């Protein structure tokens, strides 16, 4: 009898947990172009947190291929490649030194051009 009650309660708890997980909203990281623009401006100004930067360059952006290309260029600044070493960190709260921040400014200009070229939609 105790075994039957244990199995029944376990089934009830697991069913409730499964139902709660199915109904909950999935967590995801989907930055849009304006959020990335804000992040790049903060990197230039020395206001960005390194955790936010690492999250941005660490996860691919599947919903926007152009934005993912911007992310890959930013990742090259942090990680480097065979031809270019990574840019060193800056003084204080700056993620990059002066030369690295100049490269971020170039990437920011390209991103701002992407934002300016976005099609304009208006729903009525």
C-alpha positions in Angstrom: 0.0 0.0 0.0 2.8 2.4 0.9 4.5 1.7 -2.5 1.3 2.6 -4.4 0.9 5.9 -2.5 4.6 6.7 -3.2 4.2 6.0 -6.9 1.0 8.0 -7.0 2.5 11.1 -5.3 5.6 10.9 -7.4 3.6 10.8 -10.6 1.5 13.7 -9.4 4.5 15.8 -8.5 6.4 15.1 -11.7 3.2 15.8 -13.8 2.8 19.1 -12.0 6.5 20.0 -12.7 6.2 19.0 -16.3 3.0 21.1 -16.7 4.7 24.1 -15.1 7.7 23.8 -17.3 5.7 23.5 -20.5 3.6 26.6 -19.6 6.6 28.8 -18.6 8.1 31.2 -21.1 11.4 30.1 -22.6 14.4 32.2 -21.8 16.3 33.4 -24.8 18.8 36.0 -25.9 17.6 38.0 -28.9 19.2 41.4 -29.0 17.9 43.8 -31.6 20.0 46.3 -33.5 19.2 49.2 -31.2 20.3 47.3 -28.1 23.6 46.3 -29.7 24.1 50.0 -30.8 23.5 51.0 -27.2 26.0 48.3 -26.0 28.7 49.5 -28.5 28.2 53.1 -27.4 28.7 52.0 -23.7 31.9 50.1 -24.7 33.3 53.3 -26.3 32.3 55.4 -23.2 33.6 52.9 -20.7 30.2 52.2 -19.2 29.6 48.6 -20.4 30.0 45.7 -18.1 32.3 43.0 -19.2 29.7 40.3 -18.5 27.3 42.0 -20.9 30.0 42.2 -23.6 30.9 38.5 -23.1 27.3 37.5 -23.4 26.9 39.5 -26.6 30.1 38.1 -28.3 29.6 34.6 -27.0 26.2 33.7 -28.4 25.3 33.6 -32.1 22.5 35.7 -33.3 20.4 33.5 -35.5 17.4 35.8 -36.1 19.5 38.5 -37.9 22.4 37.5 -40.1 23.7 41.1 -40.5 23.7 41.6 -36.8 25.5 38.3 -36.3 28.2 39.5 -38.7 28.6 42.6 -36.5 28.8 40.3 -33.5 31.6 38.2 -35.2 33.6 41.4 -35.9 33.3 42.3 -32.2 34.3 38.8 -31.1 37.5 39.2 -33.2 38.3 42.3 -31.2 38.1 40.3 -28.0 39.5 37.0 -29.1 41.7 37.8 -32.1 42.5 35.4 -35.0 45.5 34.1 -36.8 46.4 37.4 -38.3 45.5 39.8 -35.5 45.9 39.4 -31.7 43.1 40.5 -29.4 43.0 44.1 -28.3 44.1 44.5 -24.7 41.9 45.8 -22.0 41.8 49.5 -21.2 42.4 51.4 -18.1 39.7 51.4 -15.4 36.2 50.4 -16.7 37.2 50.3 -20.4 36.9 46.9 -22.0 39.4 47.8 -24.7 42.4 50.2 -25.1 42.2 53.3 -27.3 42.9 51.4 -30.5 40.3 48.8 -29.7 37.7 51.5 -29.0 38.5 53.0 -32.4 37.7 49.7 -34.0 34.4 49.5 -32.0 33.6 53.0 -33.4 34.1 51.7 -36.9 31.8 48.7 -36.2 29.3 51.1 -34.6 29.2 53.2 -37.8 28.5 50.1 -39.9 25.7 49.1 -37.5 24.2 52.6 -37.6 24.2 52.3 -41.4 22.4 49.0 -41.1 19.8 50.6 -38.8 19.3 53.5 -41.2 18.8 51.1 -44.2 16.2 49.1 -42.3 12.8 49.0 -44.2 10.2 51.2 -42.6 6.9 49.5 -41.7 3.8 51.0 -40.4 0.8 48.9 -39.4 -2.6 50.4 -39.8 
